[in-house]
Amino acid sequence: WIVLQRRTFPFDLSFNRPYQDYKDGFGDLKGEFWLGLEKMHQITSDPYTNYKIAIEFWTISGKRLAWEATNFRVAGENAAYQETSSEYN
């Protein structure tokens, strides 16, 4: 698994950032972070590999919510880093 984003309460890291930060990534991989759109594009750019994405988060009351999809891709900057996926669960 590759973690694309990590946020932990009490949200010490501000995610209110300019475009370049979201493109390049920011934060600390041992804490809160955003991996970066360009890295996500590079990771998912192999057309012969089927990538899967899983999104997990917990409510304030501690309930776990999850969503998964297959065929996950992040396009390059020229395509505005558009995400595509299918087969939602």
PDB file of N, CA, C and O in Angstrom, chain B, residues numbered from 101:
ATOM      1  N   TRP B 101       0.831  -1.191   0.000  1.00  0.00           N
ATOM      2  CA  TRP B 101       0.000   0.000   0.000  1.00  0.00           C
ATOM      3  C   TRP B 101       0.871   1.247   0.000  1.00  0.00           C
ATOM      4  O   TRP B 101       1.952   1.272   0.589  1.00  0.00           O
ATOM      5  N   ILE B 102       0.387   2.262  -0.660  1.00  0.00           N
ATOM      6  CA  ILE B 102       1.017   3.576  -0.637  1.00  0.00           C
ATOM      7  C   ILE B 102      -0.010   4.543  -0.061  1.00  0.00           C
ATOM      8  O   ILE B 102      -1.131   4.633  -0.563  1.00  0.00           O
ATOM      9  N   VAL B 103       0.359   5.251   0.969  1.00  0.00           N
ATOM     10  CA  VAL B 103      -0.543   6.220   1.587  1.00  0.00           C
ATOM     11  C   VAL B 103      -0.422   7.528   0.812  1.00  0.00           C
ATOM     12  O   VAL B 103       0.671   8.074   0.667  1.00  0.00           O
ATOM     13  N   LEU B 104      -1.552   8.022   0.317  1.00  0.00           N
ATOM     14  CA  LEU B 104      -1.555   9.256  -0.468  1.00  0.00           C
ATOM     15  C   LEU B 104      -1.739  10.490   0.400  1.00  0.00           C
ATOM     16  O   LEU B 104      -1.231  11.564   0.075  1.00  0.00           O
ATOM     17  N   GLN B 105      -2.463  10.339   1.501  1.00  0.00           N
ATOM     18  CA  GLN B 105      -2.716  11.457   2.411  1.00  0.00           C
ATOM     19  C   GLN B 105      -2.939  10.908   3.807  1.00  0.00           C
ATOM     20  O   GLN B 105      -3.560   9.860   3.988  1.00  0.00           O
ATOM     21  N   ARG B 106      -2.429  11.625   4.780  1.00  0.00           N
ATOM     22  CA  ARG B 106      -2.710  11.263   6.173  1.00  0.00           C
ATOM     23  C   ARG B 106      -3.056  12.543   6.930  1.00  0.00           C
ATOM     24  O   ARG B 106      -2.310  13.522   6.914  1.00  0.00           O
ATOM     25  N   ARG B 107      -4.200  12.501   7.588  1.00  0.00           N
ATOM     26  CA  ARG B 107      -4.642  13.583   8.468  1.00  0.00           C
ATOM     27  C   ARG B 107      -4.960  12.965   9.808  1.00  0.00           C
ATOM     28  O   ARG B 107      -5.646  11.945   9.874  1.00  0.00           O
ATOM     29  N   THR B 108      -4.481  13.556  10.860  1.00  0.00           N
ATOM     30  CA  THR B 108      -4.768  13.055  12.202  1.00  0.00           C
ATOM     31  C   THR B 108      -5.239  14.214  13.072  1.00  0.00           C
ATOM     32  O   THR B 108      -4.703  15.321  13.023  1.00  0.00           O
ATOM     33  N   PHE B 109      -6.244  13.922  13.854  1.00  0.00           N
ATOM     34  CA  PHE B 109      -6.765  14.925  14.772  1.00  0.00           C
ATOM     35  C   PHE B 109      -5.715  15.222  15.825  1.00  0.00           C
ATOM     36  O   PHE B 109      -5.163  14.270  16.375  1.00  0.00           O
ATOM     37  N   PRO B 110      -5.403  16.439  16.143  1.00  0.00           N
ATOM     38  CA  PRO B 110      -6.156  17.676  15.956  1.00  0.00           C
ATOM     39  C   PRO B 110      -5.774  18.494  14.725  1.00  0.00           C
ATOM     40  O   PRO B 110      -5.882  19.720  14.769  1.00  0.00           O
ATOM     41  N   PHE B 111      -5.339  17.887  13.648  1.00  0.00           N
ATOM     42  CA  PHE B 111      -5.059  18.564  12.387  1.00  0.00           C
ATOM     43  C   PHE B 111      -4.044  19.697  12.554  1.00  0.00           C
ATOM     44  O   PHE B 111      -4.362  20.870  12.356  1.00  0.00           O
ATOM     45  N   ASP B 112      -2.838  19.326  12.918  1.00  0.00           N
ATOM     46  CA  ASP B 112      -1.780  20.313  13.138  1.00  0.00           C
ATOM     47  C   ASP B 112      -1.258  20.922  11.844  1.00  0.00           C
ATOM     48  O   ASP B 112      -0.758  22.047  11.861  1.00  0.00           O
ATOM     49  N   LEU B 113      -1.359  20.216  10.729  1.00  0.00           N
ATOM     50  CA  LEU B 113      -0.833  20.685   9.452  1.00  0.00           C
ATOM     51  C   LEU B 113      -1.943  21.340   8.636  1.00  0.00           C
ATOM     52  O   LEU B 113      -2.992  20.736   8.413  1.00  0.00           O
ATOM     53  N   SER B 114      -1.715  22.565   8.194  1.00  0.00           N
ATOM     54  CA  SER B 114      -2.705  23.260   7.372  1.00  0.00           C
ATOM     55  C   SER B 114      -2.701  22.691   5.961  1.00  0.00           C
ATOM     56  O   SER B 114      -1.645  22.557   5.344  1.00  0.00           O
ATOM     57  N   PHE B 115      -3.891  22.354   5.449  1.00  0.00           N
ATOM     58  CA  PHE B 115      -4.039  21.906   4.073  1.00  0.00           C
ATOM     59  C   PHE B 115      -4.535  23.053   3.189  1.00  0.00           C
ATOM     60  O   PHE B 115      -4.851  22.835   2.020  1.00  0.00           O
ATOM     61  N   ASN B 116      -4.606  24.255   3.725  1.00  0.00           N
ATOM     62  CA  ASN B 116      -4.968  25.444   2.959  1.00  0.00           C
ATOM     63  C   ASN B 116      -3.688  25.959   2.306  1.00  0.00           C
ATOM     64  O   ASN B 116      -2.973  26.784   2.876  1.00  0.00           O
ATOM     65  N   ARG B 117      -3.412  25.458   1.100  1.00  0.00           N
ATOM     66  CA  ARG B 117      -2.119  25.687   0.453  1.00  0.00           C
ATOM     67  C   ARG B 117      -2.298  26.027  -1.021  1.00  0.00           C
ATOM     68  O   ARG B 117      -3.354  25.789  -1.606  1.00  0.00           O
ATOM     69  N   PRO B 118      -1.241  26.590  -1.611  1.00  0.00           N
ATOM     70  CA  PRO B 118      -1.301  26.907  -3.044  1.00  0.00           C
ATOM     71  C   PRO B 118      -1.173  25.658  -3.911  1.00  0.00           C
ATOM     72  O   PRO B 118      -0.775  24.591  -3.443  1.00  0.00           O
ATOM     73  N   TYR B 119      -1.520  25.818  -5.173  1.00  0.00           N
ATOM     74  CA  TYR B 119      -1.487  24.726  -6.149  1.00  0.00           C
ATOM     75  C   TYR B 119      -0.148  23.986  -6.159  1.00  0.00           C
ATOM     76  O   TYR B 119      -0.127  22.755  -6.149  1.00  0.00           O
ATOM     77  N   GLN B 120       0.964  24.716  -6.177  1.00  0.00           N
ATOM     78  CA  GLN B 120       2.279  24.084  -6.286  1.00  0.00           C
ATOM     79  C   GLN B 120       2.514  23.082  -5.157  1.00  0.00           C
ATOM     80  O   GLN B 120       3.138  22.046  -5.387  1.00  0.00           O
ATOM     81  N   ASP B 121       2.038  23.358  -3.956  1.00  0.00           N
ATOM     82  CA  ASP B 121       2.174  22.414  -2.843  1.00  0.00           C
ATOM     83  C   ASP B 121       1.394  21.132  -3.112  1.00  0.00           C
ATOM     84  O   ASP B 121       1.879  20.039  -2.819  1.00  0.00           O
ATOM     85  N   TYR B 122       0.190  21.258  -3.667  1.00  0.00           N
ATOM     86  CA  TYR B 122      -0.597  20.058  -3.978  1.00  0.00           C
ATOM     87  C   TYR B 122       0.023  19.275  -5.130  1.00  0.00           C
ATOM     88  O   TYR B 122      -0.096  18.051  -5.184  1.00  0.00           O
ATOM     89  N   LYS B 123       0.678  19.967  -6.042  1.00  0.00           N
ATOM     90  CA  LYS B 123       1.372  19.289  -7.129  1.00  0.00           C
ATOM     91  C   LYS B 123       2.582  18.519  -6.594  1.00  0.00           C
ATOM     92  O   LYS B 123       2.767  17.350  -6.931  1.00  0.00           O
ATOM     93  N   ASP B 124       3.400  19.162  -5.770  1.00  0.00           N
ATOM     94  CA  ASP B 124       4.668  18.588  -5.304  1.00  0.00           C
ATOM     95  C   ASP B 124       4.546  17.714  -4.062  1.00  0.00           C
ATOM     96  O   ASP B 124       5.372  16.827  -3.846  1.00  0.00           O
ATOM     97  N   GLY B 125       3.529  17.954  -3.247  1.00  0.00           N
ATOM     98  CA  GLY B 125       3.385  17.261  -1.971  1.00  0.00           C
ATOM     99  C   GLY B 125       3.908  18.117  -0.831  1.00  0.00           C
ATOM    100  O   GLY B 125       4.695  19.040  -1.041  1.00  0.00           O
ATOM    101  N   PHE B 126       3.463  17.800   0.376  1.00  0.00           N
ATOM    102  CA  PHE B 126       3.894  18.563   1.545  1.00  0.00           C
ATOM    103  C   PHE B 126       3.656  17.763   2.809  1.00  0.00           C
ATOM    104  O   PHE B 126       2.951  16.753   2.796  1.00  0.00           O
ATOM    105  N   GLY B 127       4.245  18.218   3.895  1.00  0.00           N
ATOM    106  CA  GLY B 127       4.087  17.576   5.193  1.00  0.00           C
ATOM    107  C   GLY B 127       5.216  16.613   5.485  1.00  0.00           C
ATOM    108  O   GLY B 127       6.244  16.613   4.807  1.00  0.00           O
ATOM    109  N   ASP B 128       5.014  15.797   6.496  1.00  0.00           N
ATOM    110  CA  ASP B 128       6.012  14.844   6.986  1.00  0.00           C
ATOM    111  C   ASP B 128       5.443  13.431   6.847  1.00  0.00           C
ATOM    112  O   ASP B 128       4.380  13.135   7.393  1.00  0.00           O
ATOM    113  N   LEU B 129       6.145  12.560   6.122  1.00  0.00           N
ATOM    114  CA  LEU B 129       5.644  11.198   5.909  1.00  0.00           C
ATOM    115  C   LEU B 129       5.449  10.422   7.210  1.00  0.00           C
ATOM    116  O   LEU B 129       4.760   9.402   7.217  1.00  0.00           O
ATOM    117  N   LYS B 130       6.037  10.881   8.297  1.00  0.00           N
ATOM    118  CA  LYS B 130       5.843  10.221   9.597  1.00  0.00           C
ATOM    119  C   LYS B 130       4.665  10.827  10.357  1.00  0.00           C
ATOM    120  O   LYS B 130       4.320  10.362  11.444  1.00  0.00           O
ATOM    121  N   GLY B 131       4.053  11.855   9.791  1.00  0.00           N
ATOM    122  CA  GLY B 131       2.923  12.525  10.429  1.00  0.00           C
ATOM    123  C   GLY B 131       1.846  12.812   9.403  1.00  0.00           C
ATOM    124  O   GLY B 131       1.452  11.929   8.642  1.00  0.00           O
ATOM    125  N   GLU B 132       1.368  14.050   9.381  1.00  0.00           N
ATOM    126  CA  GLU B 132       0.361  14.448   8.408  1.00  0.00           C
ATOM    127  C   GLU B 132       1.044  14.855   7.103  1.00  0.00           C
ATOM    128  O   GLU B 132       2.085  15.512   7.119  1.00  0.00           O
ATOM    129  N   PHE B 133       0.451  14.462   5.973  1.00  0.00           N
ATOM    130  CA  PHE B 133       1.052  14.820   4.691  1.00  0.00           C
ATOM    131  C   PHE B 133       0.082  14.635   3.543  1.00  0.00           C
ATOM    132  O   PHE B 133      -0.966  14.003   3.675  1.00  0.00           O
ATOM    133  N   TRP B 134       0.467  15.207   2.409  1.00  0.00           N
ATOM    134  CA  TRP B 134      -0.162  15.002   1.107  1.00  0.00           C
ATOM    135  C   TRP B 134       0.962  14.562   0.190  1.00  0.00           C
ATOM    136  O   TRP B 134       1.953  15.279   0.054  1.00  0.00           O
ATOM    137  N   LEU B 135       0.839  13.402  -0.445  1.00  0.00           N
ATOM    138  CA  LEU B 135       1.913  12.841  -1.258  1.00  0.00           C
ATOM    139  C   LEU B 135       2.261  13.716  -2.455  1.00  0.00           C
ATOM    140  O   LEU B 135       3.440  13.883  -2.768  1.00  0.00           O
ATOM    141  N   GLY B 136       1.282  14.266  -3.116  1.00  0.00           N
ATOM    142  CA  GLY B 136       1.524  15.129  -4.273  1.00  0.00           C
ATOM    143  C   GLY B 136       0.904  14.552  -5.538  1.00  0.00           C
ATOM    144  O   GLY B 136       1.002  13.354  -5.805  1.00  0.00           O
ATOM    145  N   LEU B 137       0.272  15.413  -6.302  1.00  0.00           N
ATOM    146  CA  LEU B 137      -0.412  14.982  -7.516  1.00  0.00           C
ATOM    147  C   LEU B 137       0.555  14.429  -8.555  1.00  0.00           C
ATOM    148  O   LEU B 137       0.241  13.441  -9.219  1.00  0.00           O
ATOM    149  N   GLU B 138       1.714  15.040  -8.707  1.00  0.00           N
ATOM    150  CA  GLU B 138       2.665  14.554  -9.699  1.00  0.00           C
ATOM    151  C   GLU B 138       3.181  13.165  -9.327  1.00  0.00           C
ATOM    152  O   GLU B 138       3.350  12.316 -10.202  1.00  0.00           O
ATOM    153  N   LYS B 139       3.429  12.927  -8.055  1.00  0.00           N
ATOM    154  CA  LYS B 139       3.867  11.587  -7.618  1.00  0.00           C
ATOM    155  C   LYS B 139       2.755  10.561  -7.846  1.00  0.00           C
ATOM    156  O   LYS B 139       3.021   9.438  -8.273  1.00  0.00           O
ATOM    157  N   MET B 140       1.505  10.953  -7.561  1.00  0.00           N
ATOM    158  CA  MET B 140       0.388  10.044  -7.797  1.00  0.00           C
ATOM    159  C   MET B 140       0.281   9.706  -9.277  1.00  0.00           C
ATOM    160  O   MET B 140       0.034   8.556  -9.643  1.00  0.00           O
ATOM    161  N   HIS B 141       0.468  10.710 -10.126  1.00  0.00           N
ATOM    162  CA  HIS B 141       0.446  10.475 -11.569  1.00  0.00           C
ATOM    163  C   HIS B 141       1.565   9.511 -11.968  1.00  0.00           C
ATOM    164  O   HIS B 141       1.324   8.562 -12.715  1.00  0.00           O
ATOM    165  N   GLN B 142       2.761   9.740 -11.488  1.00  0.00           N
ATOM    166  CA  GLN B 142       3.888   8.876 -11.833  1.00  0.00           C
ATOM    167  C   GLN B 142       3.654   7.439 -11.369  1.00  0.00           C
ATOM    168  O   GLN B 142       3.957   6.494 -12.098  1.00  0.00           O
ATOM    169  N   ILE B 143       3.124   7.275 -10.176  1.00  0.00           N
ATOM    170  CA  ILE B 143       2.870   5.934  -9.627  1.00  0.00           C
ATOM    171  C   ILE B 143       1.834   5.187 -10.467  1.00  0.00           C
ATOM    172  O   ILE B 143       1.976   3.986 -10.698  1.00  0.00           O
ATOM    173  N   THR B 144       0.798   5.885 -10.923  1.00  0.00           N
ATOM    174  CA  THR B 144      -0.315   5.212 -11.600  1.00  0.00           C
ATOM    175  C   THR B 144      -0.236   5.292 -13.127  1.00  0.00           C
ATOM    176  O   THR B 144      -1.225   5.007 -13.802  1.00  0.00           O
ATOM    177  N   SER B 145       0.895   5.665 -13.675  1.00  0.00           N
ATOM    178  CA  SER B 145       0.973   5.886 -15.117  1.00  0.00           C
ATOM    179  C   SER B 145       1.275   4.632 -15.943  1.00  0.00           C
ATOM    180  O   SER B 145       1.215   4.695 -17.171  1.00  0.00           O
ATOM    181  N   ASP B 146       1.595   3.500 -15.318  1.00  0.00           N
ATOM    182  CA  ASP B 146       1.861   2.274 -16.073  1.00  0.00           C
ATOM    183  C   ASP B 146       0.536   1.728 -16.614  1.00  0.00           C
ATOM    184  O   ASP B 146      -0.317   1.310 -15.831  1.00  0.00           O
ATOM    185  N   PRO B 147       0.346   1.723 -17.942  1.00  0.00           N
ATOM    186  CA  PRO B 147      -0.940   1.300 -18.501  1.00  0.00           C
ATOM    187  C   PRO B 147      -1.216  -0.195 -18.358  1.00  0.00           C
ATOM    188  O   PRO B 147      -2.347  -0.631 -18.574  1.00  0.00           O
ATOM    189  N   TYR B 148      -0.219  -0.978 -18.003  1.00  0.00           N
ATOM    190  CA  TYR B 148      -0.378  -2.433 -17.892  1.00  0.00           C
ATOM    191  C   TYR B 148      -0.640  -2.896 -16.466  1.00  0.00           C
ATOM    192  O   TYR B 148      -0.757  -4.095 -16.212  1.00  0.00           O
ATOM    193  N   THR B 149      -0.731  -1.957 -15.540  1.00  0.00           N
ATOM    194  CA  THR B 149      -0.971  -2.298 -14.138  1.00  0.00           C
ATOM    195  C   THR B 149      -2.329  -1.763 -13.717  1.00  0.00           C
ATOM    196  O   THR B 149      -2.674  -0.622 -14.024  1.00  0.00           O
ATOM    197  N   ASN B 150      -3.102  -2.588 -13.011  1.00  0.00           N
ATOM    198  CA  ASN B 150      -4.400  -2.192 -12.499  1.00  0.00           C
ATOM    199  C   ASN B 150      -4.213  -1.706 -11.062  1.00  0.00           C
ATOM    200  O   ASN B 150      -3.931  -2.499 -10.163  1.00  0.00           O
ATOM    201  N   TYR B 151      -4.368  -0.422 -10.856  1.00  0.00           N
ATOM    202  CA  TYR B 151      -4.201   0.159  -9.532  1.00  0.00           C
ATOM    203  C   TYR B 151      -5.540   0.220  -8.816  1.00  0.00           C
ATOM    204  O   TYR B 151      -6.587   0.367  -9.446  1.00  0.00           O
ATOM    205  N   LYS B 152      -5.496   0.109  -7.519  1.00  0.00           N
ATOM    206  CA  LYS B 152      -6.689   0.144  -6.682  1.00  0.00           C
ATOM    207  C   LYS B 152      -6.506   1.257  -5.661  1.00  0.00           C
ATOM    208  O   LYS B 152      -5.394   1.493  -5.190  1.00  0.00           O
ATOM    209  N   ILE B 153      -7.588   1.938  -5.318  1.00  0.00           N
ATOM    210  CA  ILE B 153      -7.532   2.958  -4.282  1.00  0.00           C
ATOM    211  C   ILE B 153      -8.516   2.582  -3.175  1.00  0.00           C
ATOM    212  O   ILE B 153      -9.633   2.135  -3.439  1.00  0.00           O
ATOM    213  N   ALA B 154      -8.083   2.770  -1.955  1.00  0.00           N
ATOM    214  CA  ALA B 154      -8.950   2.557  -0.789  1.00  0.00           C
ATOM    215  C   ALA B 154      -8.891   3.832   0.047  1.00  0.00           C
ATOM    216  O   ALA B 154      -7.813   4.328   0.374  1.00  0.00           O
ATOM    217  N   ILE B 155     -10.047   4.342   0.378  1.00  0.00           N
ATOM    218  CA  ILE B 155     -10.136   5.541   1.209  1.00  0.00           C
ATOM    219  C   ILE B 155     -10.785   5.139   2.520  1.00  0.00           C
ATOM    220  O   ILE B 155     -11.876   4.569   2.539  1.00  0.00           O
ATOM    221  N   GLU B 156     -10.109   5.440   3.605  1.00  0.00           N
ATOM    222  CA  GLU B 156     -10.621   5.123   4.938  1.00  0.00           C
ATOM    223  C   GLU B 156     -10.600   6.381   5.790  1.00  0.00           C
ATOM    224  O   GLU B 156      -9.649   7.162   5.762  1.00  0.00           O
ATOM    225  N   PHE B 157     -11.667   6.556   6.543  1.00  0.00           N
ATOM    226  CA  PHE B 157     -11.654   7.594   7.550  1.00  0.00           C
ATOM    227  C   PHE B 157     -12.604   7.244   8.664  1.00  0.00           C
ATOM    228  O   PHE B 157     -13.488   6.399   8.520  1.00  0.00           O
ATOM    229  N   TRP B 158     -12.401   7.908   9.771  1.00  0.00           N
ATOM    230  CA  TRP B 158     -13.170   7.624  10.974  1.00  0.00           C
ATOM    231  C   TRP B 158     -13.950   8.868  11.364  1.00  0.00           C
ATOM    232  O   TRP B 158     -13.448   9.988  11.272  1.00  0.00           O
ATOM    233  N   THR B 159     -15.190   8.654  11.801  1.00  0.00           N
ATOM    234  CA  THR B 159     -16.008   9.763  12.279  1.00  0.00           C
ATOM    235  C   THR B 159     -15.538  10.156  13.675  1.00  0.00           C
ATOM    236  O   THR B 159     -14.758   9.443  14.306  1.00  0.00           O
ATOM    237  N   ILE B 160     -16.014  11.279  14.134  1.00  0.00           N
ATOM    238  CA  ILE B 160     -15.652  11.734  15.483  1.00  0.00           C
ATOM    239  C   ILE B 160     -16.077  10.710  16.526  1.00  0.00           C
ATOM    240  O   ILE B 160     -15.425  10.568  17.560  1.00  0.00           O
ATOM    241  N   SER B 161     -17.167   9.997  16.259  1.00  0.00           N
ATOM    242  CA  SER B 161     -17.643   8.982  17.207  1.00  0.00           C
ATOM    243  C   SER B 161     -16.870   7.671  17.105  1.00  0.00           C
ATOM    244  O   SER B 161     -17.137   6.734  17.858  1.00  0.00           O
ATOM    245  N   GLY B 162     -15.899   7.595  16.164  1.00  0.00           N
ATOM    246  CA  GLY B 162     -15.066   6.400  16.057  1.00  0.00           C
ATOM    247  C   GLY B 162     -15.534   5.373  15.043  1.00  0.00           C
ATOM    248  O   GLY B 162     -14.971   4.281  14.971  1.00  0.00           O
ATOM    249  N   LYS B 163     -16.552   5.700  14.258  1.00  0.00           N
ATOM    250  CA  LYS B 163     -17.034   4.775  13.241  1.00  0.00           C
ATOM    251  C   LYS B 163     -16.135   4.842  12.006  1.00  0.00           C
ATOM    252  O   LYS B 163     -15.821   5.929  11.519  1.00  0.00           O
ATOM    253  N   ARG B 164     -15.720   3.672  11.499  1.00  0.00           N
ATOM    254  CA  ARG B 164     -14.855   3.597  10.321  1.00  0.00           C
ATOM    255  C   ARG B 164     -15.706   3.597   9.066  1.00  0.00           C
ATOM    256  O   ARG B 164     -16.671   2.839   8.959  1.00  0.00           O
ATOM    257  N   LEU B 165     -15.345   4.453   8.111  1.00  0.00           N
ATOM    258  CA  LEU B 165     -15.991   4.507   6.813  1.00  0.00           C
ATOM    259  C   LEU B 165     -14.938   4.170   5.766  1.00  0.00           C
ATOM    260  O   LEU B 165     -13.793   4.609   5.874  1.00  0.00           O
ATOM    261  N   ALA B 166     -15.317   3.393   4.753  1.00  0.00           N
ATOM    262  CA  ALA B 166     -14.347   2.986   3.737  1.00  0.00           C
ATOM    263  C   ALA B 166     -14.998   2.977   2.366  1.00  0.00           C
ATOM    264  O   ALA B 166     -16.202   2.761   2.232  1.00  0.00           O
ATOM    265  N   TRP B 167     -14.178   3.217   1.351  1.00  0.00           N
ATOM    266  CA  TRP B 167     -14.598   3.219  -0.043  1.00  0.00           C
ATOM    267  C   TRP B 167     -13.435   2.685  -0.858  1.00  0.00           C
ATOM    268  O   TRP B 167     -12.286   3.042  -0.598  1.00  0.00           O
ATOM    269  N   GLU B 168     -13.711   1.838  -1.839  1.00  0.00           N
ATOM    270  CA  GLU B 168     -12.657   1.284  -2.688  1.00  0.00           C
ATOM    271  C   GLU B 168     -13.077   1.372  -4.148  1.00  0.00           C
ATOM    272  O   GLU B 168     -14.264   1.348  -4.471  1.00  0.00           O
ATOM    273  N   ALA B 169     -12.079   1.475  -5.025  1.00  0.00           N
ATOM    274  CA  ALA B 169     -12.322   1.446  -6.469  1.00  0.00           C
ATOM    275  C   ALA B 169     -11.113   0.831  -7.153  1.00  0.00           C
ATOM    276  O   ALA B 169      -9.998   0.889  -6.634  1.00  0.00           O
ATOM    277  N   THR B 170     -11.338   0.245  -8.309  1.00  0.00           N
ATOM    278  CA  THR B 170     -10.251  -0.326  -9.097  1.00  0.00           C
ATOM    279  C   THR B 170      -9.997   0.557 -10.321  1.00  0.00           C
ATOM    280  O   THR B 170     -10.687   1.550 -10.548  1.00  0.00           O
ATOM    281  N   ASN B 171      -8.999   0.168 -11.090  1.00  0.00           N
ATOM    282  CA  ASN B 171      -8.617   0.910 -12.295  1.00  0.00           C
ATOM    283  C   ASN B 171      -8.342   2.382 -11.981  1.00  0.00           C
ATOM    284  O   ASN B 171      -8.722   3.264 -12.751  1.00  0.00           O
ATOM    285  N   PHE B 172      -7.690   2.644 -10.865  1.00  0.00           N
ATOM    286  CA  PHE B 172      -7.392   3.999 -10.403  1.00  0.00           C
ATOM    287  C   PHE B 172      -6.222   4.577 -11.191  1.00  0.00           C
ATOM    288  O   PHE B 172      -5.188   3.928 -11.353  1.00  0.00           O
ATOM    289  N   ARG B 173      -6.394   5.785 -11.669  1.00  0.00           N
ATOM    290  CA  ARG B 173      -5.354   6.517 -12.386  1.00  0.00           C
ATOM    291  C   ARG B 173      -5.442   8.000 -12.028  1.00  0.00           C
ATOM    292  O   ARG B 173      -6.519   8.527 -11.748  1.00  0.00           O
ATOM    293  N   VAL B 174      -4.294   8.650 -12.045  1.00  0.00           N
ATOM    294  CA  VAL B 174      -4.243  10.106 -11.940  1.00  0.00           C
ATOM    295  C   VAL B 174      -3.522  10.592 -13.193  1.00  0.00           C
ATOM    296  O   VAL B 174      -2.359  10.256 -13.416  1.00  0.00           O
ATOM    297  N   ALA B 175      -4.215  11.381 -14.005  1.00  0.00           N
ATOM    298  CA  ALA B 175      -3.644  11.904 -15.241  1.00  0.00           C
ATOM    299  C   ALA B 175      -2.557  12.932 -14.917  1.00  0.00           C
ATOM    300  O   ALA B 175      -2.410  13.345 -13.767  1.00  0.00           O
ATOM    301  N   GLY B 176      -1.815  13.331 -15.913  1.00  0.00           N
ATOM    302  CA  GLY B 176      -0.750  14.309 -15.732  1.00  0.00           C
ATOM    303  C   GLY B 176      -1.270  15.728 -15.614  1.00  0.00           C
ATOM    304  O   GLY B 176      -2.472  15.984 -15.678  1.00  0.00           O
ATOM    305  N   GLU B 177      -0.330  16.642 -15.438  1.00  0.00           N
ATOM    306  CA  GLU B 177      -0.693  18.049 -15.237  1.00  0.00           C
ATOM    307  C   GLU B 177      -1.460  18.616 -16.425  1.00  0.00           C
ATOM    308  O   GLU B 177      -2.373  19.419 -16.234  1.00  0.00           O
ATOM    309  N   ASN B 178      -1.111  18.216 -17.652  1.00  0.00           N
ATOM    310  CA  ASN B 178      -1.814  18.720 -18.838  1.00  0.00           C
ATOM    311  C   ASN B 178      -3.288  18.352 -18.826  1.00  0.00           C
ATOM    312  O   ASN B 178      -4.094  19.030 -19.465  1.00  0.00           O
ATOM    313  N   ALA B 179      -3.658  17.300 -18.119  1.00  0.00           N
ATOM    314  CA  ALA B 179      -5.060  16.883 -17.976  1.00  0.00           C
ATOM    315  C   ALA B 179      -5.590  17.245 -16.589  1.00  0.00           C
ATOM    316  O   ALA B 179      -6.552  16.644 -16.111  1.00  0.00           O
ATOM    317  N   ALA B 180      -4.956  18.234 -15.945  1.00  0.00           N
ATOM    318  CA  ALA B 180      -5.393  18.760 -14.645  1.00  0.00           C
ATOM    319  C   ALA B 180      -5.420  17.690 -13.559  1.00  0.00           C
ATOM    320  O   ALA B 180      -6.233  17.766 -12.637  1.00  0.00           O
ATOM    321  N   TYR B 181      -4.540  16.694 -13.658  1.00  0.00           N
ATOM    322  CA  TYR B 181      -4.444  15.606 -12.668  1.00  0.00           C
ATOM    323  C   TYR B 181      -5.792  14.950 -12.399  1.00  0.00           C
ATOM    324  O   TYR B 181      -6.103  14.600 -11.260  1.00  0.00           O
ATOM    325  N   GLN B 182      -6.584  14.788 -13.444  1.00  0.00           N
ATOM    326  CA  GLN B 182      -7.905  14.186 -13.301  1.00  0.00           C
ATOM    327  C   GLN B 182      -7.779  12.739 -12.839  1.00  0.00           C
ATOM    328  O   GLN B 182      -6.963  11.976 -13.355  1.00  0.00           O
ATOM    329  N   GLU B 183      -8.595  12.379 -11.865  1.00  0.00           N
ATOM    330  CA  GLU B 183      -8.646  11.009 -11.338  1.00  0.00           C
ATOM    331  C   GLU B 183      -9.696  10.220 -12.092  1.00  0.00           C
ATOM    332  O   GLU B 183     -10.782  10.730 -12.369  1.00  0.00           O
ATOM    333  N   THR B 184      -9.380   8.986 -12.423  1.00  0.00           N
ATOM    334  CA  THR B 184     -10.374   8.071 -12.981  1.00  0.00           C
ATOM    335  C   THR B 184     -10.293   6.757 -12.218  1.00  0.00           C
ATOM    336  O   THR B 184      -9.223   6.347 -11.767  1.00  0.00           O
ATOM    337  N   SER B 185     -11.429   6.112 -12.086  1.00  0.00           N
ATOM    338  CA  SER B 185     -11.490   4.805 -11.417  1.00  0.00           C
ATOM    339  C   SER B 185     -12.812   4.162 -11.792  1.00  0.00           C
ATOM    340  O   SER B 185     -13.676   4.788 -12.405  1.00  0.00           O
ATOM    341  N   SER B 186     -12.953   2.886 -11.410  1.00  0.00           N
ATOM    342  CA  SER B 186     -14.188   2.162 -11.705  1.00  0.00           C
ATOM    343  C   SER B 186     -14.396   1.069 -10.688  1.00  0.00           C
ATOM    344  O   SER B 186     -13.579   0.884  -9.786  1.00  0.00           O
ATOM    345  N   GLU B 187     -15.484   0.348 -10.829  1.00  0.00           N
ATOM    346  CA  GLU B 187     -15.813  -0.767  -9.938  1.00  0.00           C
ATOM    347  C   GLU B 187     -15.765  -0.354  -8.474  1.00  0.00           C
ATOM    348  O   GLU B 187     -14.952  -0.858  -7.699  1.00  0.00           O
ATOM    349  N   TYR B 188     -16.632   0.554  -8.115  1.00  0.00           N
ATOM    350  CA  TYR B 188     -16.685   1.076  -6.757  1.00  0.00           C
ATOM    351  C   TYR B 188     -17.260   0.057  -5.783  1.00  0.00           C
ATOM    352  O   TYR B 188     -18.118  -0.749  -6.142  1.00  0.00           O
ATOM    353  N   ASN B 189     -16.789   0.105  -4.575  1.00  0.00           N
ATOM    354  CA  ASN B 189     -17.271  -0.787  -3.526  1.00  0.00           C
ATOM    355  C   ASN B 189     -17.408   0.011  -2.245  1.00  0.00           C
ATOM    356  O   ASN B 189     -17.803  -0.537  -1.215  1.00  0.00           O
TER     357      ASN B 189
END
